[in-house]
Structure formats: C-alpha cells, structure tokens
Amino acid sequence: MMSEEYLDSFCRYLGRIKTTRHMLLVAGLFAAVCSLLSLFSTHFILVFVGSPIEPLVKFLSYILPFSLVFASSFLLIRGFSAVHTKNEYLWEIAERDDLTRLVNRAGFLRRGRNLAMKAERDMSSLSMIMFDVDHFKTINDTRGHSAGDMALRHLSDLLRQICRDGDVVARWGGEEFAIILPNANAQGATIWGERLREKIAKTPFIWKDRAMCLTISAGVTEWTHEGDSLEAMVERADKGLYLAKAAGRNRVHLLRNHLETVPAFEQDVMFSDEQGTPGHVA
C-alpha cells in the first residue's frame, strides 16, 4: 500500500537521524519557537482582524495548530514504534541460534554480563552450567549430520521444558550448551544439573523409527563475589565439564575454583561476542 511505503520511507529517514542530546535540544527549541509563533499569530488575528468571516478565522486559529501538532505527533509515534519493532526483530535474529532457536553465544554473553552485574549489586546467588553431548561425533559419523541436528533440537526442547523463565539458556557452539541460573547457589545448581542429566538420559529421541538415547557431561560453578567475572565463570564451568569427561562422562562436576586440574586440559573458550564452535573432545 502507498501509505505503508511512505511509512517505511519515513522510518528509514528516522533511522539515519542521530538522536543526540544536542539534537533533542534543537528539536525542543524549534518546537518552542513554533508554539510562540502560533500564539502570536492567534493573538494578532483575534485583535486586529474584523470581517464577516471572523468567527471562522477564530475557529481555524484555534483548531489548526492543535490539528497540526496532533497529526505530526501521531506520525512520529507510529514511525518510532515501527523503528522500535524492527530493532527488536533484528536483535532477536542476531541473538538466536538458527538450529535450536536458543540464545546464541553473543546473546548469552550480553545477558550474562547483565545478570552478573545484578548479582554483584544485590549480593545474590548466580550459577552457571556448561555441558555437551557425550560421543556426539559418533552420532554424526554413524547416523549422519541430520541425526545430529535432530539430537540438538531434541535437547533444546528439553531445556525449554525444564528451565525457568529467568534462566539464560544458550547453544554455546557445536554440541555444547550453557545455562545461567539466577538466584541459584552452587549446591542448588548442581542438584538441578543432575536432574537435567537424568531427564536427558531417560528421554530418547526418535530417528528413523529408532529410539536414540543421549548422555551429557556438565560443569557447574558459582559467582564468587570476590572480583569474579563472567569470563572466569565460563572458564571454570568449561573446566568442570572437562573434569566430568575425565571422570567417565555422564556426570555433573562442581568446580568452585581453579585448583583442580585436568590432564591435557586446553582452554578453548572465546569471549568475543561472535559465535564460534569450540573443539571439545567428544
């Protein structure tokens, strides 16, 4: 429709405007000058104009400025609303994993930093779980990548069923997932991780009329309130994951600090906001 085309053009124009404090000040001053000019013109008409159409002129002098302000305000509100909706849509695309529709690494890091700042400010609990699928490479090699994709979608559906509304659940990369649990201490997060592990092991997914079971290895850590950071939490949870694998897989390992060691442990966590695929041992 023609009106939609004009609105889209107007939105694109608004998107090019840099809304700075100086820009807002200039817009406010311009609006104030226009209001003063409108009042002056109205006063001039009421005082000096005398004719048979004086009632009509008075009516227009009152209603016309109001109509113009109302119409322009409505147009601006619609324009900014459309821009806001499109921005939210772009954020959603930028922070969602295409396959699982969970939050991706960039979204996890952004939301995780916000939750970490809140936990530090409120002195509240915050825990993190990182896990990956045991022997996932075998599924890809023997059943094909379509089966692997189905397994990852199956896991994401289970996570959506189990996790709370305030939890941040993300596909970290490949077959690895990350979860942030606000208001959960290390003990509670470990118990929750065990429930998740059991739920996944007992809930097979169907591939070509055949039930396939999955197991996971998980690392758990907690915000320490002692100069901690999200990056350090990711590193501890990732190291806990390696410890769970080293202990035989299909288990959850709580790591409170970096004192525990893993043979041949190599840190492969990246902290840029770009999504990547870490190279965990299957």
Buried (B, 14 or more C-beta within 10 A) or exposed (E): EEEEEEBEEBBEEBEEEEEEEEEEEEEEEEEEEEEEEBEEEBEEBEEEEEEEEEEEBBEBBEEEBEEEBEEEEEEEEEBEEBBEEBEEEEEEEEBBBEEBEBBBBBBBBBBBEEBBEEBBEEEBBBBBBBBBBBBBBEBBEEBEEEBBBBBBBBBBBBBEEBBEEEBBBBBBBBBBBBBBBBBBBBEBBBEBBBEBBEBBBEBBBEBEEEEBEBBBBBBBBBBBEEEBBBBBBBBBBBBBBBBBBBEEBBBBBBBEEEEBEBEEEEEBBBEEBEBEBBEBEB
